[in-house]
Amino acid sequence: MAERQNRWPQNAPGAYYVDDNCIDCDLCREIASDIFKREDSGGYSYVLRQPENEAERQLCREALESCPAGAIGADGAPAA
């Protein structure tokens, strides 16, 4: 289960984030390539931007539920 205090600093502010449990499997990026991006130097994913509509939120939920490492969270602070 992802933990807010362990999220990567590159994550866009808001509900969704990736924490340091990410194993760089690429699954989240395959599911929602406009939302999740890879940090090449560190070998992990992060949330480039928060979902903007219900279809994108559904993709993020799918990524969260599919993450083999449990590295995606949805309990981050709401965007300001």
FIGU-10332 format. One record per residue (C-alpha): residue in one letter; x, y, z. Coordinates in Angstrom, 3 decimals. Example, Ala and Ser with C-alpha at 12.3 -4.5 7.8 and 13.67 -1.06 7.14 Angstrom:
<sites>
SITE,A,12.300,-4.500,7.800
SITE,S,13.670,-1.060,7.140
</sites>
This chain:
<sites>
SITE,M,0.000,0.000,0.000
SITE,A,1.365,3.375,-1.036
SITE,E,2.224,5.883,1.673
SITE,R,1.966,9.648,1.206
SITE,Q,5.091,10.348,3.218
SITE,N,7.106,8.166,0.806
SITE,R,5.829,9.657,-2.462
SITE,W,8.301,10.881,-5.029
SITE,P,8.799,14.671,-5.113
SITE,Q,8.086,14.758,-8.869
SITE,N,4.429,13.823,-8.319
SITE,A,1.984,16.550,-9.290
SITE,P,0.060,17.858,-6.264
SITE,G,-3.265,16.132,-5.785
SITE,A,-4.909,12.857,-4.888
SITE,Y,-2.824,10.444,-6.988
SITE,Y,0.866,9.765,-6.432
SITE,V,3.540,7.079,-6.737
SITE,D,5.745,6.246,-3.771
SITE,D,9.182,4.686,-3.377
SITE,N,7.821,1.130,-3.642
SITE,C,7.676,1.537,-7.439
SITE,I,9.530,-1.264,-9.240
SITE,D,9.477,0.446,-12.670
SITE,C,7.281,-2.267,-14.217
SITE,D,5.741,0.211,-16.708
SITE,L,2.163,-0.988,-16.126
SITE,C,0.804,2.368,-14.937
SITE,R,2.440,4.096,-17.896
SITE,E,0.834,1.591,-20.259
SITE,I,-2.595,2.149,-18.708
SITE,A,-2.464,5.950,-18.410
SITE,S,0.487,7.243,-20.421
SITE,D,-0.685,10.874,-20.220
SITE,I,-0.759,10.752,-16.404
SITE,F,2.162,8.537,-15.348
SITE,K,5.719,9.201,-16.517
SITE,R,9.081,7.565,-15.918
SITE,E,11.914,9.193,-14.035
SITE,D,14.734,7.847,-16.196
SITE,S,17.594,8.581,-13.830
SITE,G,15.904,6.875,-10.878
SITE,G,13.992,4.150,-12.692
SITE,Y,10.504,4.751,-11.290
SITE,S,7.151,6.226,-12.266
SITE,Y,5.494,9.358,-10.944
SITE,V,2.278,11.307,-11.567
SITE,L,3.034,13.970,-14.160
SITE,R,-0.408,15.561,-13.809
SITE,Q,-3.608,14.774,-11.980
SITE,P,-6.586,13.351,-13.887
SITE,E,-8.880,16.035,-15.286
SITE,N,-12.064,14.081,-15.983
SITE,E,-13.874,10.884,-15.068
SITE,A,-12.293,8.856,-17.873
SITE,E,-8.805,9.790,-16.659
SITE,R,-9.765,9.106,-13.031
SITE,Q,-10.935,5.647,-14.104
SITE,L,-7.567,5.001,-15.774
SITE,C,-5.787,6.074,-12.593
SITE,R,-7.964,3.747,-10.515
SITE,E,-7.173,0.919,-12.927
SITE,A,-3.448,1.650,-12.617
SITE,L,-3.711,1.763,-8.821
SITE,E,-5.563,-1.555,-8.672
SITE,S,-3.144,-3.192,-11.140
SITE,C,0.128,-2.003,-9.587
SITE,P,2.039,-5.141,-8.522
SITE,A,4.052,-3.212,-5.925
SITE,G,1.146,-1.256,-4.419
SITE,A,3.093,1.930,-5.140
SITE,I,0.192,4.085,-6.343
SITE,G,-1.889,6.001,-3.836
SITE,A,-5.056,8.054,-4.138
SITE,D,-5.081,9.670,-0.709
SITE,G,-2.750,12.580,-1.441
SITE,A,-3.687,16.155,-0.670
SITE,P,-6.243,17.663,-3.044
SITE,A,-4.844,20.063,-5.600
SITE,A,-4.754,23.632,-4.335
</sites>
